[in-house]
């Protein structure tokens, strides 16, 4: 994994443990929306429909909507929220691409593990996951 990809991964990782304020919660939910969007889109590209990804994406959109008003009062702007979603989607897309098409099996395995860990972090925010 390149240094740029690692930096992108680190910048877009928002742990649910740190989601203490409505602003933090909104960013964590937006992060998960972006990651599930990437998972859904990746499935389309490789010919594997992923209804779970679409269901989870919709769930995180509902969660975001629930905290959005309070997050805006905390100073979260629309462009900042959109940037979080897009950055997370790009980071997850890159991990999924590297896992699927990586030239070296060690890189592909690390990318797969990181992609899975990110999705589990999102799932951990939802009871019953």
Secondary structure, DSSP 4 states (H G I P E B T S, - for coil): --HHHHHHHHHH---GGG--SHHHHHHHHHHHHHHHHHHHHHHHHTT---HHHHHHHHHHHHHHHHHHHHHHHTT--HHHHHHHHHHHHHHHHHHHHHHHH-SSHHHHHHHHHHHHHHHHHHHHTSTT-
